[in-house]
Amino acid sequence: MSRRPGLSLGRRQLLRYAGASLILSVTPLAGAAAKLPAVLAVRIWPAADYTRVTLECDAPLKFSHFLVDSPDRLVVDIEGVEFNSVLDSLARKLATDDPNIKLLRAGRFKPGVVRLVMELKAKVNPQVFTLAPVGEYGHRLVLDVYPVNPPDPLMALLEGREEAVEPLKNEQDFPTAEKKPEAPEVQTAKKSGKPVVDRLVTITLDPGHGGEDPGAVGKGGTYEKNVTLEVAKRLKRRIDAEPNMRAVLTRDSDYFVPLNVRVQKARRVQSDLFLSIHADAWIKPDARGSSVFVLSERGASSTQARLLAQRENDADLVGGVNIRSRDPFLARTLLDLSQTATINDSLKLGKYLLGELGSINTLHKNHVEQAGFAVLKAPDIPSALIETAFISNPEEERRLNDDAYQEKLAEAIIRGIRQYFIKHPPGPKARPSVIG
C-alpha cells in the first residue's frame, strides 16, 4: 500500500507542535504563573480595645477561620500560600503584655494550607477580612480580636470623676460635693458677673490616624499619628488638671480606630466637646501655619478644605475597616435638624481655638474653615478638627517634634476651650446611660 504524503506531513507537524507545547509547559514563564502567594510582612497592633494582626501579601488570599475552646483560640487556615520566614517569625512579633493574645504561631497544616493559631487571654469576637491594595500597602489579611467584655469608657470616666470631686471640697469657690456614681456632677457657685461651668464637663480628644494608618509623613520621617498622640496626651493632662473638666482619648496608643467608632466613643461618654488633632500636609513644602475646621452642611469653604476632608475621610481605607461591620451612622447624606445648632456651636468653638493658636504659630487661614469631615458628624456634640501645623514643611516638622512646642500647642488649645465655656456654659446633662 502506498503512503499518503499529506497524512505523513500532518503527523510530523502534530508531533512538532506537541513537543513545543511540552517545552512551553516547563519554561520559567509557566513556572512563575504557578508561584504561590507569599506573606511579605506581619504587623501586630495591641490595644485594650482590640488587637489587630495584619498579614501583607503579594496576592489575594483564600482563608477560613473558627474558634476553639479550652483554651480559647482563634484558628485561621490560609490556602495556597507558601510558608516562609515571615510566617515563621510570627510568634516573636507578639508582645508579652498584649491585652488580648497570649500566644501566636503559624505552621504547615497540610499540603497547600498554612494554619495560624492564636491563643487568647479571654473570649473574643473576631473579625477576619481582607483589604485591597491602597497607598503603600498591598493585599492585606486582617485579624481583629475584640474582647467579649471590653473596657467600659463610661465607667472609667465615672470613676475618674468620683476621684476628682474630693479635692474640690477645700476650694473656696466650690461647695461641698457628695459623690454620686450614677450622676457625678460638680456644682459650683457663680462669681458675680461671670458665667462659669456649673458641672464637670467631658471633652473627647481624638488623636488622628494610628496603627496601619500613619497619616501624613514629613520629609524627616515624622509620622503624623505619633505627633497627634503626643499632643493629645499633653492636652489631656492639662484638661484633667482643671477642676471642672475631664478628657477622654479615642486612642491612647498606636492602633487604628475607625472614624465612626471615634464618634461613638464621644457619644458614649456624653462628651460636651470633640476635638480631632492632626498635622497637615500639602504638595508644596512651603505651606505653613495652623488651621481649624468644622463640619459643613453645604460643601467645603475652599478647595484645600475639600481635599483635606477627602484625605481624612479616606483614613478608613488605609487603616483598614471591615466594611461588613460598618455602622451606617456616617453614611447618612442628610443631617438631622440638631446638626445645624451643633455646627453653629462648633464655629464659635473654632473661633476661640484659632485665636489662641495664632498666638503661638502662623495661621494658615485667619478664619475657621468648613468641609464634610466624617469624624465631625456627631449630631449633638460641638466638634472641631485642629491642624496643628504642616508636617510637610521641614521647619514646622521640626517644631512638631519639639517637646516645648507640643506643650505650647496644648496650652493654646486649652485656653481656647476655657474661653468657649466661659461664653457658652454647658447646659444640664442627662443621666449617664449606655449609648450603642
CORJOJO-V831862 format. One record per residue. N is the residue number from 1. PHI is phi in radians with two decimals (* if undefined). PSI is psi in degrees with one decimal (999 if undefined). Layout:
n->(N;N)
phi->(PHI;PHI)
psi->(PSI;PSI)
This chain:
n->(1;2;3;4;5;6;7;8;9;10;11;12;13;14;15;16;17;18;19;20;21;22;23;24;25;26;27;28;29;30;31;32;33;34;35;36;37;38;39;40;41;42;43;44;45;46;47;48;49;50;51;52;53;54;55;56;57;58;59;60;61;62;63;64;65;66;67;68;69;70;71;72;73;74;75;76;77;78;79;80;81;82;83;84;85;86;87;88;89;90;91;92;93;94;95;96;97;98;99;100;101;102;103;104;105;106;107;108;109;110;111;112;113;114;115;116;117;118;119;120;121;122;123;124;125;126;127;128;129;130;131;132;133;134;135;136;137;138;139;140;141;142;143;144;145;146;147;148;149;150;151;152;153;154;155;156;157;158;159;160;161;162;163;164;165;166;167;168;169;170;171;172;173;174;175;176;177;178;179;180;181;182;183;184;185;186;187;188;189;190;191;192;193;194;195;196;197;198;199;200;201;202;203;204;205;206;207;208;209;210;211;212;213;214;215;216;217;218;219;220;221;222;223;224;225;226;227;228;229;230;231;232;233;234;235;236;237;238;239;240;241;242;243;244;245;246;247;248;249;250;251;252;253;254;255;256;257;258;259;260;261;262;263;264;265;266;267;268;269;270;271;272;273;274;275;276;277;278;279;280;281;282;283;284;285;286;287;288;289;290;291;292;293;294;295;296;297;298;299;300;301;302;303;304;305;306;307;308;309;310;311;312;313;314;315;316;317;318;319;320;321;322;323;324;325;326;327;328;329;330;331;332;333;334;335;336;337;338;339;340;341;342;343;344;345;346;347;348;349;350;351;352;353;354;355;356;357;358;359;360;361;362;363;364;365;366;367;368;369;370;371;372;373;374;375;376;377;378;379;380;381;382;383;384;385;386;387;388;389;390;391;392;393;394;395;396;397;398;399;400;401;402;403;404;405;406;407;408;409;410;411;412;413;414;415;416;417;418;419;420;421;422;423;424;425;426;427;428;429;430;431;432;433;434;435;436)
phi->(*;-1.42;-1.37;-1.77;-0.92;-1.07;-1.18;-1.10;-1.09;-1.08;-1.15;-1.11;-1.13;-1.07;-1.13;-1.13;-1.07;-1.10;-1.13;-1.10;-1.10;-1.12;-1.11;-1.08;-1.19;-2.05;-1.27;-0.99;-1.07;-1.17;-1.13;-1.12;-1.14;-1.60;-1.11;-1.30;-1.04;-2.17;-1.46;-1.60;-2.76;-2.21;-2.25;-2.14;-2.10;-1.44;-2.80;-1.12;-1.11;-3.01;-1.98;-1.96;-2.02;-2.03;-1.89;-1.63;-2.26;-1.65;-2.82;-1.09;-2.01;-1.70;-2.64;-2.49;-2.57;-2.75;-1.77;-2.26;-1.69;0.92;-1.44;-1.18;-2.46;-1.90;-2.02;-2.17;-1.77;-1.94;-1.61;1.12;-2.12;-1.42;-1.47;-2.18;-1.14;-1.14;-1.17;-1.13;-1.57;-0.96;-1.06;-1.32;-1.48;-1.42;-1.32;-1.14;-1.71;-0.98;-1.16;-2.11;-1.97;-1.60;-2.44;-2.56;-2.62;-2.41;-2.89;-1.27;-1.56;-2.78;-0.89;1.46;-2.33;-1.79;-1.87;-1.89;-2.04;-2.03;-1.49;-1.85;-1.50;-2.82;-1.19;-2.31;-1.87;-1.48;-2.20;-2.14;-2.72;-1.92;-2.22;-1.31;-0.98;-2.71;0.98;-1.49;-1.66;-1.60;-1.14;-2.27;-1.86;-1.99;-2.06;-1.83;-2.02;-1.74;-1.08;-1.06;-1.99;-1.30;-1.04;-1.72;-1.12;-1.19;-1.14;-1.07;-1.19;-1.08;-1.12;-1.14;-1.18;-1.03;-1.13;-1.28;-1.20;-1.00;-1.10;-1.27;-1.13;-1.69;-1.45;-1.20;-1.45;-2.16;-1.29;-1.03;-2.04;-1.46;-1.31;-2.31;-0.96;-1.41;-2.65;-1.40;-1.83;-1.87;-1.51;-2.14;-1.66;-1.43;-1.35;-1.03;1.29;-2.20;-1.25;-2.31;-1.16;-1.83;-2.78;-1.33;-1.74;-2.01;-2.15;-1.62;-1.86;-2.06;-1.21;-1.08;1.16;2.23;1.09;-1.08;-1.79;-1.36;1.30;-1.27;-2.16;-1.30;-1.05;-1.48;1.60;-1.30;-1.57;-0.99;-1.04;-1.34;-1.12;-1.10;-1.20;-1.11;-1.12;-1.10;-1.13;-1.12;-1.16;-1.04;-1.05;-1.22;-1.14;-1.13;-1.38;-1.27;-1.18;-2.16;-2.36;-2.44;-1.99;-2.21;-1.69;-1.27;-2.61;-2.01;-2.67;-1.56;-2.59;-1.54;-2.15;-1.00;-1.03;-1.18;-1.23;-1.04;-1.15;-1.04;-1.09;-1.14;-1.26;-1.11;-1.66;0.95;-1.11;-1.60;-2.48;-2.31;-2.15;-1.76;-1.77;-2.46;-2.39;-1.14;-2.46;-2.49;-1.16;-1.76;-1.24;-1.55;-1.09;-2.63;1.88;-1.65;-2.48;-2.31;-2.18;-2.29;-1.23;-2.08;-1.58;-2.21;1.60;-1.38;-1.41;-2.76;-1.08;-1.12;-1.10;-1.13;-1.16;-1.13;-1.08;-1.09;-1.17;-1.18;-1.22;-1.39;-1.02;-1.11;-1.20;-1.31;-1.14;1.75;-1.87;-1.34;-1.12;-1.21;-1.86;-1.21;-1.34;-1.24;-0.94;-1.45;-1.50;-1.15;-1.69;-1.76;-1.55;-1.31;-1.10;-1.20;-1.15;-1.06;-1.12;-1.12;-1.12;-1.08;-1.15;-1.10;-1.10;-1.12;-1.03;-1.04;-1.10;-1.16;-1.09;-1.12;-1.06;-1.30;-1.10;-1.17;-1.44;-2.12;-2.69;-1.06;-1.66;-1.20;-2.34;-1.55;-2.45;-1.25;-1.73;-2.35;-2.87;-1.53;-1.30;-1.08;-1.28;-1.80;-1.59;-1.14;-1.28;-2.23;-2.25;-0.97;-2.38;-2.53;-1.94;-1.81;-1.66;-1.12;-3.05;-1.60;-1.21;-1.40;-1.62;-0.94;-1.17;-1.23;-1.06;-1.09;-1.15;-1.12;-1.56;-1.55;-1.00;-1.12;-1.23;-1.07;-1.15;-1.10;-1.06;-1.07;-1.17;-1.10;-1.15;-1.23;-1.10;-1.13;-1.10;-1.03;-1.07;-1.07;-1.28;-1.14;-1.43;-2.36;-1.04;-1.22;-1.39;-1.09;-1.82;-1.19;-0.99;-0.99;-2.56;-1.30;-1.98;-1.28)
psi->(134.3;149.6;151.2;107.1;-39.5;-39.9;-42.2;-41.5;-40.3;-39.8;-41.9;-40.2;-40.6;-41.7;-38.8;-44.8;-40.6;-40.8;-40.9;-40.4;-38.7;-41.3;-43.2;-32.4;-16.4;12.5;160.9;-33.0;-44.8;-36.4;-38.9;-35.7;-26.7;1.1;136.0;149.6;149.5;144.7;121.1;-30.6;151.2;130.7;138.8;128.3;93.5;143.1;159.1;-35.0;-46.5;160.9;135.0;133.1;124.2;126.5;114.0;132.2;165.2;5.7;160.9;148.7;145.3;137.3;162.4;157.2;156.8;160.7;147.3;141.7;164.6;71.4;166.4;125.0;148.4;126.6;129.0;121.6;124.2;122.3;144.0;33.6;144.7;141.2;114.4;-173.1;-28.4;-47.8;-34.3;-27.5;3.8;-45.9;-33.7;-14.4;-12.5;128.5;142.2;-25.6;18.1;128.7;-21.8;-25.9;129.3;-48.4;153.2;126.9;158.2;150.5;170.1;120.1;-47.5;168.6;122.8;3.5;127.1;131.6;128.5;125.8;125.6;109.8;131.3;154.9;-16.5;174.0;142.9;161.2;101.7;150.8;121.3;121.9;166.9;155.9;137.6;158.4;139.2;141.4;-126.6;-5.1;147.1;-152.8;139.8;137.8;123.5;132.4;106.4;125.0;111.6;126.0;140.4;-35.1;82.1;164.1;140.2;106.1;-29.8;-43.4;-39.6;-39.9;-41.5;-42.0;-40.1;-36.5;-39.9;-43.3;-31.9;-24.5;-38.6;-49.6;-21.8;-12.6;-23.8;-0.3;132.6;-24.2;-4.1;131.1;164.9;132.8;130.8;147.9;130.6;92.5;-33.2;-22.2;70.9;77.6;150.5;119.5;138.5;161.0;133.7;133.6;149.7;130.9;-0.6;116.6;137.4;162.1;126.6;19.4;168.6;122.5;153.2;130.7;123.4;126.1;129.6;96.2;116.6;149.3;-158.9;150.9;-125.8;-21.2;102.8;-13.0;-154.8;152.1;124.9;166.0;-30.2;3.8;9.5;129.8;132.1;-39.9;-31.5;-40.3;-46.1;-36.3;-41.9;-45.5;-42.6;-40.1;-41.8;-40.8;-39.2;-43.3;-39.5;-41.1;-43.4;-23.0;-14.9;141.0;-20.1;21.2;150.1;144.0;148.1;135.6;138.9;-24.6;141.0;7.6;-169.0;84.6;162.0;135.5;118.1;152.4;-42.2;-30.7;-34.6;-43.7;-43.4;-40.3;-40.8;-40.7;-32.4;-36.9;11.5;54.2;148.2;-26.1;153.9;122.0;120.0;124.6;130.3;173.1;108.2;160.4;146.1;161.1;-25.8;128.5;-10.7;-4.2;136.1;166.9;164.5;153.3;158.4;133.3;146.4;173.5;148.9;142.8;-18.1;35.7;174.9;152.4;-12.8;164.2;-41.5;-39.7;-40.5;-43.7;-38.6;-44.8;-40.0;-41.9;-42.7;-36.2;-21.9;-1.1;-32.3;-33.4;-41.8;-48.0;-33.5;91.7;137.4;104.2;-22.5;-22.8;11.1;136.4;131.4;-5.7;-45.0;-7.8;-5.7;138.7;-23.3;129.7;143.6;172.1;-31.1;-16.5;-34.8;-47.2;-39.1;-41.3;-38.4;-42.6;-37.6;-39.4;-39.7;-45.1;-47.1;-36.7;-43.2;-43.1;-43.9;-40.3;-40.9;-38.1;-31.7;-16.0;-13.3;-9.5;159.0;143.9;131.5;-40.6;140.3;18.9;158.7;131.3;163.7;144.7;174.6;64.3;122.0;-35.1;-9.2;13.6;17.9;123.8;-11.9;12.7;118.4;128.2;145.7;148.6;122.1;120.8;103.6;-37.6;175.0;109.0;-17.6;-9.4;117.7;-39.5;-45.1;-30.2;-42.9;-41.4;-38.4;-23.6;-3.5;127.0;-43.2;-39.3;-37.2;-38.1;-39.2;-40.4;-46.7;-41.9;-40.8;-42.2;-42.0;-29.6;-40.5;-38.9;-44.7;-45.6;-40.8;-46.3;-28.0;-42.9;-26.4;72.5;141.0;148.0;-177.9;144.9;142.6;157.8;131.1;137.3;163.2;126.3;124.0;999)
